[in-house]
Amino acid sequence: MITLLAIIFWICVFCLFHSYVLYPIIVKIAAAGKSNNQTVYTTDPSVLPTVSFIMSLYNEDTVIEDKLKTLLATNYPIDKLCIYIGSDCSDDGTNAIVNSYAEQHPHIQFYPFQQRRGKPSVINDLIATAQKEQEGASDHILIISDANVMLEPQTIYELAKHFKNQEIVLVDSNIQNQRLSGLGEGIAASERSYISREVGIKHSEGIAWGRMMGPLGGCYAVRASHFAKVPANNLVDDFYIAMKAFEKGGLAINELQAICYEEVPNDMSIEFRRKTRISAGNFTNLAIFKGLLLPPTSSLGFVFLSHKVLRWFGPFFILLAYISSAIIGWWGQNIFYQILFLLINLGLFGVPILDSLCKRLNINIRLLRYITYFNAMNLALFSGFFKYLKGNQNGIWQRTQRNS
């Protein structure tokens, strides 16, 4: 019994260590000395592919005008770019703002849907329209983006240029944040570090194996021929689209020069709800794409398991390690596991309590905040798993509150 529990404990520790520490090192080593896709389109307008820029909106009047301005400032040729915007029954000022821009710019097409159906359904309709209108295009690229993600003038080109290589079916952008002033008391710094680390890992995955494991979702490009209609109840549409593209065959990479800016969330409770919802969607997608884990020795299976699946089950590894160390330590009278159990308690409970006390005293210790953030996001994963088990999910949701 004690031996079995010890094996379980160390398997859990290894899975967590592999996903969060060892795998990032492995993928960085695998990418060392290699370069990203070199078969790219030049900036010559006559050779660039047709791009359909897709956006689904719901009550985005605080950010949509800035987003449209960044799109109008793009250096991508206007005759090769069409912007398709759908409003999912917005009831603020979103429709009026977008409509005013659409009236002035013919390459902006606006569809104000009168019934809420959720982001996946709006994206499906917009892309169906784009594919029909661009049917004769020799190379048709879709760029799917969120309203609050702002683009640099070169971003669309940096995403589209890779599709000259017919093996490339998906390209993710480099999402950054430069608006952290005054946000030190929340989770903004932790979230920013997480996003930056994820971009680095995804970039290395693309270089090493062409298996970037899903875009961050704020702004990414996919070959139109490899787009698959997203189920209306899917909660993580970007990952679904990426995995469907892998099923059809092809490579996915990240382009660091395709720079975007996104506001970093700062409120733990808001981000917890968002991550819980994403977690439920992750387990839905795992049920759909579990076949891509096999064989685990393939590049796709290894990346999927290491980067995603082991992380999604992280809360269960932590729980099993907690229980097994407690039983071995106290029932088995093993002082080594007693110490491990106390250290786990310190990380799970002691650090968050200390971080909360420091926050009340206006003291921000970054390491404490990182550990608290890690614990909260794993708790969100745990919560999302049970949300997935309950079923009855749908793609209709309230957008995340923006930082003021």
Residue pairs with C-beta under 8 A, 6 or more apart in sequence:
2 327
2 328
2 331
2 332
2 334
5 324
5 327
5 328
5 332
6 324
6 328
6 337
8 320
8 321
8 324
9 320
9 321
9 324
9 325
9 328
9 337
9 340
12 317
12 318
12 320
12 321
12 324
13 317
13 321
15 310
15 313
15 314
15 317
16 310
16 314
16 317
16 318
16 321
18 306
18 310
19 306
19 307
19 310
19 311
19 314
20 311
23 201
23 306
23 307
24 197
24 200
24 201
24 204
26 306
27 201
27 204
27 205
27 208
27 303
28 200
28 204
30 204
30 208
30 209
31 203
31 204
31 205
31 207
31 208
34 207
34 208
35 207
36 203
36 206
36 207
36 253
36 255
37 162
37 165
37 168
37 251
37 253
39 162
39 164
39 165
40 161
40 162
40 164
40 165
41 47
41 48
41 49
41 160
41 161
41 163
41 164
43 157
45 77
45 79
45 80
48 76
48 77
48 80
48 157
48 160
48 161
49 80
49 137
49 138
49 139
49 140
49 141
49 160
49 163
49 164
50 80
50 81
50 82
50 134
50 137
50 138
50 139
50 140
50 141
51 76
51 80
51 81
51 82
51 141
51 142
51 143
51 156
51 160
51 221
52 82
52 83
52 84
52 127
52 130
52 131
52 134
52 140
52 141
52 142
52 143
52 224
53 71
53 81
53 82
53 83
53 84
53 143
53 145
53 156
54 84
54 123
54 126
54 127
54 130
54 142
54 143
54 144
54 145
55 67
55 83
55 84
55 85
55 86
55 126
55 144
55 145
55 146
55 147
56 86
56 88
56 119
56 122
56 123
56 126
57 64
57 85
57 86
57 87
57 88
57 90
57 94
57 98
57 147
58 87
58 88
58 89
58 90
58 94
58 116
58 119
58 398
58 399
59 90
59 91
59 92
59 94
59 399
60 67
60 90
60 92
60 94
60 147
60 148
60 399
61 90
61 92
61 93
61 94
61 97
62 402
63 147
63 148
63 402
64 94
64 97
64 98
64 147
65 97
65 101
66 150
67 147
67 148
67 149
67 150
68 97
68 98
68 101
68 108
70 150
70 151
70 152
70 153
71 83
71 151
72 101
72 105
73 153
74 81
74 151
74 153
74 154
74 155
74 156
74 157
75 153
75 154
75 157
76 156
76 157
76 160
78 107
81 107
81 156
82 107
82 109
82 130
82 133
82 134
83 105
83 107
83 108
83 109
84 109
84 111
84 126
84 127
84 129
84 130
85 98
85 102
85 108
85 109
85 110
85 111
85 126
86 110
86 111
86 112
86 113
86 122
86 123
86 125
86 126
87 94
87 95
87 98
87 110
87 111
87 112
87 113
88 113
88 116
88 117
88 118
88 119
88 122
88 396
89 113
89 114
89 115
89 116
90 112
95 110
95 112
98 108
98 110
98 112
99 110
99 112
101 108
102 108
102 109
102 110
109 129
111 125
111 126
111 129
113 122
113 125
116 396
117 232
117 395
117 396
118 232
118 233
118 394
118 395
118 396
118 397
119 237
119 395
119 397
120 230
120 231
120 232
120 233
120 234
120 237
120 395
121 232
121 395
123 144
123 230
123 237
124 229
124 230
127 142
127 224
127 227
130 140
130 142
130 224
131 140
131 224
131 227
134 140
134 224
139 163
140 223
140 224
140 225
141 159
141 160
141 163
141 221
141 222
141 223
141 224
142 221
142 222
142 223
142 224
142 227
143 156
143 159
143 160
143 219
143 220
143 221
144 219
144 220
144 221
144 222
144 238
144 241
145 151
145 218
145 219
145 220
145 260
146 217
146 218
146 219
146 262
148 218
148 262
148 263
148 402
149 175
149 218
149 219
149 260
149 261
149 262
150 260
150 261
150 262
151 219
151 259
151 260
152 259
152 260
154 257
154 258
154 259
155 173
155 219
155 258
155 259
155 260
158 173
158 255
158 257
158 258
158 259
159 171
159 173
159 219
159 220
159 221
159 255
159 258
160 221
162 168
162 171
162 221
162 253
162 255
163 171
163 221
163 223
167 210
167 250
167 251
168 210
168 223
168 250
168 251
168 252
168 253
169 222
169 223
169 226
169 245
169 246
169 248
169 249
169 250
169 251
169 252
170 212
170 215
170 220
170 221
170 222
170 223
170 226
170 241
170 242
170 245
170 250
170 251
170 252
170 253
171 220
171 221
171 222
171 252
171 253
171 254
171 255
171 258
172 202
172 206
172 212
172 215
172 216
172 220
172 252
172 253
172 254
172 255
172 258
173 215
173 216
173 218
173 219
173 220
173 254
173 255
173 258
173 259
173 260
174 199
174 203
174 254
174 255
174 256
174 257
174 258
174 259
174 260
175 195
175 199
175 216
175 218
175 219
175 260
175 261
175 262
176 195
176 196
176 259
176 260
176 261
176 262
177 188
177 192
177 195
177 261
177 262
177 263
177 264
178 261
179 261
179 263
179 264
179 403
180 188
180 189
180 192
180 264
183 189
183 264
183 266
183 403
184 364
185 359
185 362
185 364
186 266
186 267
186 268
187 265
187 266
187 267
187 268
187 271
187 369
187 373
187 376
188 264
188 265
188 266
188 403
189 366
189 369
190 369
190 370
190 372
190 373
191 264
191 265
191 266
191 271
191 373
192 264
193 370
194 373
195 216
195 262
195 264
198 216
199 216
199 254
199 256
201 307
202 212
202 213
202 214
202 215
202 216
202 254
203 212
203 253
203 254
203 256
205 211
205 212
205 213
205 254
205 303
205 307
206 212
206 251
206 252
206 253
206 254
207 253
208 299
209 299
209 300
209 303
210 251
210 252
210 253
210 299
211 246
211 251
211 252
211 299
211 300
211 303
212 242
212 252
212 253
212 254
213 242
213 303
213 304
213 307
213 308
214 238
214 239
214 242
214 243
214 308
215 238
215 239
215 242
215 252
216 238
217 236
217 237
217 238
217 239
218 260
218 262
219 258
219 260
220 238
222 241
222 242
222 245
223 245
223 250
225 248
226 244
226 245
226 248
226 250
227 241
227 244
227 245
228 240
228 241
228 244
228 245
228 247
228 248
230 237
230 240
230 241
230 395
231 240
232 394
232 395
233 284
233 393
233 394
233 395
234 240
234 281
234 284
234 285
234 395
235 277
235 278
235 280
235 281
235 284
235 393
235 395
235 397
236 278
236 281
236 282
236 284
236 285
237 395
239 281
239 282
239 285
240 285
240 288
242 252
243 285
243 288
243 289
243 292
245 252
246 252
246 292
246 300
247 289
247 292
263 402
263 403
264 403
265 271
265 274
265 400
265 403
266 403
267 401
267 403
268 373
268 376
270 400
270 401
271 376
271 400
272 376
272 377
272 379
272 380
274 400
275 377
275 380
275 381
275 384
276 380
276 383
276 384
276 387
277 384
277 387
277 397
278 384
279 312
279 380
279 381
279 382
279 383
279 384
279 385
279 387
279 388
280 384
280 385
280 387
280 388
280 393
281 384
281 388
281 393
282 308
282 312
282 381
282 384
283 312
283 384
283 385
283 388
284 388
284 393
286 308
286 309
286 312
289 304
292 300
292 301
292 304
293 301
293 304
293 305
293 309
294 301
295 301
296 302
296 305
310 317
311 381
312 381
312 385
314 378
314 381
315 378
315 379
315 381
315 382
315 385
316 382
318 344
318 348
318 378
319 382
321 344
322 341
322 344
322 348
325 337
325 340
325 341
325 344
326 341
328 334
328 337
329 335
329 336
329 337
329 338
329 339
329 340
329 341
330 338
330 341
347 371
347 375
348 375
351 368
351 371
351 372
351 375
352 371
352 372
352 375
352 376
354 368
355 365
355 368
355 369
355 371
355 372
356 372
358 364
358 365
358 368
387 393
